[in-house]
Amino acid sequence: MMSKIIAIDFDGTLAEDNYPHIGEPIQANITRLKDEQANGAKIILWTCRRDCALENAVKWCAEHNIHFDAVNENLPEIIERFGGDTRKIYADVYIDDKND
């Protein structure tokens, strides 16, 4: 059985939206993410950030003890399953501040 896969946004979800800067941590989402990961979920950072802004976000996450199984790409087992890394990130749960 495959682990639960969670794709999570950064700005407005893990940190308050202050792009291109990084806002304050959103602790409730960080705690939820860490709990899910402790229960075996695999986590993908799914963000529009790129280049230096992306590097800063990943570093910020590491400083807050948030670690990812992938960043803006599918997990290796999904890439194998679909025969390549599709543009759409495959996940069971998508956490984003743009959700209704």
Order of alpha helices (4+ residues) and beta strands (2+ residues): beta-alpha-beta-alpha-beta-alpha-beta
